[in-house]
């Protein structure tokens, strides 16, 4: 292969066309395993040979450019690849779908069936944030030997959950309260979801899935004939902040597929478009979200209780704000701890990051982490709408899977098993549909996926707990929600004839700053609590500064004029990464200037959800960037 590549011409279009054609020629004969196929494509994006060779013909390029100064390389046609199934997102849902598809193809003797996974992170798992206790039902079905000591490829980093604690916190104390049966963790495992996703990726490649990390799908492709989804395109690389192509410019690539599965996680940038285009929420309530903030600590051995699972409610959150904390002891002296804050909170002065720092100072948490070392930080939005917020999941040409569809079980505080199972169900429906209809020009609709979801354990367990989360919107707030949830857990068990509604969309719940009490947060001590930029440094996030801002605000000055007088900088407080600022500027009408530090972004997507005027649109940056 290296001899072939050395003879390719230097002109960009010739190189990519030749390689793409070469890959297609080789594909039927299975000359390249998935890992090799990935390696062939990635160097072209990271170190394109036409850029390296540019110095040999620079004067010719300048001369040609003078002929047509309006030439824009972004108008070039994109290279494309034809696959059977394209999966957007390399999380548990996407990887489970990919593995199951290849298992079914192998059972049918179809070794040429192509399944690809596009992941915007530089490596699988890099954008996964979860303090995770996994219920193993789905992975037991997908990979029965996942923990078998005889399996050399087993997952080795699972800590059995040994005992549970549930506490209601006051400012300085904690009151034991009974945990609902849904939170019983007997038989479950504490894991790093980052490590688990990497491991799933290895298993996927073993069965022939093609995985392309660093490929950020940024555009949905539609069939001109009927408007159905025909695949996705990755974003262009090497575009300057002003939108002009730089010398390193690379056109994105199109991936055409008969079925495209979207497993982007919570509030995916492409899933938002799909839901709007096909009106997938026409029969469901609006989704409601939370922000989860997490740290991993290495603690003193005397403070470590392997397998212990702790959850808390109450302090530091006010009674009109849904949320709670967790602390999981796993691995070797490692503790995952964090705080989940419902994004339907009303007070714009509240800072989820500030509340998290307060939580760590509580004796329940401080007694464990004091004297230890914080080794990582992350934050991510998560779905909390549950059963009544599940959209239609199938559409012409594809489907939504995992947290993209909203399958998190909030009272159970688990979603990995439902995400994986939804991916497996979508895989089976996809395989059956493609087997029955082998006409490549026809559009596939996954009717069986919608039916399978309704007959699955996902539907059953989410329906049983559907009224717990919205019960916290009663006039009794937190205490009324706890009381009603107890009745649901122990008495009603989801069999009530009513379904409670969510209050509305999260951004609509934000009150004006002058109508709510101001909250002041103390200075971090640098040992237990930290300033926000110190925490951001622990995420490893990285974005090239000279690129279009992926946090899209149409008019920064107009945004400040609209938002500052009413909410006094709510963006600065809800963002857990210090991305948004209002800087004093006497030259501005409102006395401040709105500023976006996009390079700090840790991809939590809270801004897209919580900003009251819905004026921030989160889009994927260049592939491979972020935390």
LUMPA-103698 format. One record per residue (C-alpha): z negated, x, y. Coordinates in steps of 0.05 Angstrom, whole numbers, plus 5000, padded with zeros to 4 digits. Layout:
BEGIN
ZXY
...
REM end
This chain:
BEGIN
500050005000
498550575049
505650835039
508450155056
504250095119
506250795143
513550595144
512549955184
515449945255
510750015314
512949375348
507348865342
511248265317
514648675263
508048955238
504448295231
510547925204
511748465152
504548475129
504047725126
510447685086
508048245042
501547885027
505247245011
510047614965
504247934928
499947304925
503046974864
502147614824
494847684847
496048404869
490348374920
483248134907
479847764965
476048364990
482448774994
486248205028
480748165081
481148915093
488648875103
487948365159
481748605195
484349295218
490048945253
485148555296
480249125309
485049715316
492049435323
497249975311
501649725368
495949905416
494950595386
502350735391
503250485462
503151175494
509551365457
513650825492
509750655555
515450785603
520050325563
514949765565
514249835640
521749815649
522449195605
516848845641
520448935707
526148505681
521647895674
515047965711
512947275686
512647515614
505947305583
504347545513
500146925502
506646535497
508646925435
508646535370
502446655327
502946925257
501046415205
498646385134
499245815084
493145655041
490845074999
483944985031
481345285096
473745265107
471145395177
464145695175
461046175125
454245835118
451145515056
455544895061
462145255070
460745785017
458345264967
464744864978
468945494968
465345704905
465845004874
473344964891
474745624856
470445414797
474644784789
481145174798
478945664744
477145094696
484144814707
487345494697
490045524768
488746244790
493546184849
489545644885
487745954952
481145814987
479446185051
473046195093
473446375167
466846615197
466046775271
460247265259
461847995246
458547935178
456447335137
449447105155
449247435223
449246765259
444446425211
437546265239
432445905196
425245955175
427345725107
423845405048
429545225001
429344654951
433444964894
436644334865
443644474894
443845214879
441245074808
447344644797
452445104832
449945764803
445045614747
443346344736
441946494809
434946744792
435846934719
432847634706
438647764659
443647654714
445248304750
447847914810
441747464816
438547324884
432447764886
429247574952
426246894936
418646814943
415746214905
411945744950
404745754925
400945274970
401744845033
397644725095
398644195148
394644245213
394043845277
392744345333
388344275394
388344825446
383345255408
382344905342
386044605282
384743975243
387143915171
391543305160
394943065097
402143285090
407142735071
409742785000
416542995027
413343655049
410643834981
413744514966
411944584892
417944914858
421045124924
422445834949
421446185016
427746575032
431546915088
437546455098
441247055128
440447435062
441946825021
448446705058
450647425047
449047344973
452946694969
458847055002
458747594948
458747054893
464546714928
468747344930
467247454856
470646794839
476646934884
474946634951
478046995010
472747105065
474647335135
468547495178
469947635251
475447085252
473146565303
476845905293
477745635364
483345125359
484944545313
492244485291
495143785282
501443565245
506543325296
508742755250
502142375243
496742755281
492942945219
489343625216
493744175187
489044775197
486145205252
487845795296
483346375314
482446565386
486447105422
483147775429
483548245488
483647725544
480447935610
475247525647
480647285695
484747025636
489947575637
491747965575
489148675571
492749265537
488749105474
491248385473
492248085404
494947385391
490646945347
492846745278
494246065249
491745835181
495445235154
491944845099
492844185063
485344075072
480744375125
473244325116
468944425178
462144745163
460645035232
453344835231
449944415283
454244175342
460344585323
465444705378
471244455335
467243895302
465943605371
473443535381
474643235312
469142725322
472042505388
479342495365
478142075303
472241675333
467841875274
461441615308
464140915317
459140625266
453241105277
447941225328
448341835374
445942495344
439342755369
437643495367
432043995369
431644735386
428445185335
425745865358
423846375306
420847065298
419747495236
413647935236
411248495192
403748355187
397648725163
396548675088
389748355097
393047785137
398647675087
398147095037
404547114996
407746434985
403546055036
407145515075
403745275139
406144715186
402944465250
403543905301
400343795368
398844385414
402344675453
407244095461
405443495505
404642825470
411442575496
415143145462
416843155388
416143815351
411844275311
410644975286
411345345220
408945985187
411646235120
409046855083
414647175042
417247835015
412848435028
408048295085
413247885122
411747245161
416946775190
414046345245
416945895297
416945255337
421644665336
422244265401
425943595402
431243625457
429842915478
423743165517
423342855587
420143405630
425343885660
419644385675
418344485600
420945135570
421545145494
421245905497
414845875538
411745375491
413345835432
409646405466
403645945476
403845745403
403146465380
396746535421
393445975381
388146235333
391845945272
397846385286
394746955325
389847115269
395847265223
400447655269
395448045310
396248785297
403048665265
410048805291
415348305312
421948535281
426847985298
427947365341
432946795341
434046085364
438645525342
439744795354
438844325295
440543605280
434843105277
438442435278
438242355203
441141765166
442941315224
446641885260
451242095203
458442005227
464441855184
465342515148
472642465125
478842445169
486242555157
486943265132
479643465125
472243325126
465543505158
460443845113
453244095119
449544105184
456043965220
455343255193
447843235204
444743245135
438043555154
432043195125
427243235185
420643005151
422043475093
424044025142
429744225096
437244205100
440044775059
440044384994
443543785027
448544245062
450344584997
450843924959
455443625012
459944235006
460144154931
461743404937
467343554987
470044084941
470543604882
473843064925
478643584953
480643844885
481743144857
485842934917
490243554916
491143504841
493542784847
498042904907
501843554903
506943404957
505543945010
508543505065
503842925054
497142805089
490842785047
484842335063
478442475024
476341765008
472442004947
468142464991
465541875032
464141494967
460842084934
456242194994
453741474990
452341544916
448942224922
441742454929
443342635002
444241905021
438141684981
433242185011
435742115083
435441355079
428241375054
425841755115
430541455167
425141125208
420341715215
423542115271
425241515316
418241235308
415841775356
419341395412
414140835409
409540725469
404141085429
408341715429
406042275383
400041905354
403941275341
409341685306
404342035262
401241365242
407841015228
410541625190
404441605146
405840885129
413141045114
411241635071
405841315029
407140565032
414040345056
418040925026
424240725064
424640025034
423339655100
429039185120
429439495190
432440145216
429440415280
434140675333
433941325370
432541285444
439341535465
442842195476
438242775490
440942965559
439842255582
432342305571
431342865622
427442615683
428142885754
423743475769
419943125825
417842575776
414643025724
408643505726
410444225737
408844705679
406845425693
407345945638
402946555636
405347275636
406747535566
401948065539
407348475503
403448455438
403547725415
407847415469
414047735500
418647655559
425247325543
429647945551
425248335502
426347775452
433847755465
434248495451
431448355381
437247885365
442348445369
446947985408
453048305438
458948055478
464448435513
463448285587
470748295606
472947655572
473246925593
466446615596
465346215532
460245785569
465145365607
463045055673
468844785713
465944945782
459645365786
458245185859
459244445848
454644485787
449144785829
449844255883
449243705832
443843995787
439044395830
436443845876
434943385817
432643855762
430644515796
433844985746
432844625680
438345065649
434045685660
428245355623
431745035564
435745665548
431946125500
436046735519
435946785595
443246615601
442746155661
439746325729
439246025798
439046615847
436646515918
442546525966
441646286037
449246236044
449545655995
448444936015
442644845966
439745545978
441345795908
447246065870
448545875797
449646465751
451546525678
449747155639
454247005580
453047675547
445847455531
448146835493
445146775423
449546185403
444045655400
448445135435
442544805470
446144825537
451844405511
446843885486
441343855539
444643975607
443743305643
450843255672
454143495607
457744015650
457044605602
461944665545
460145185492
466245505461
466646065411
467446765442
471547325411
470747375336
465147825312
460947745375
454047435384
447447575350
REM end
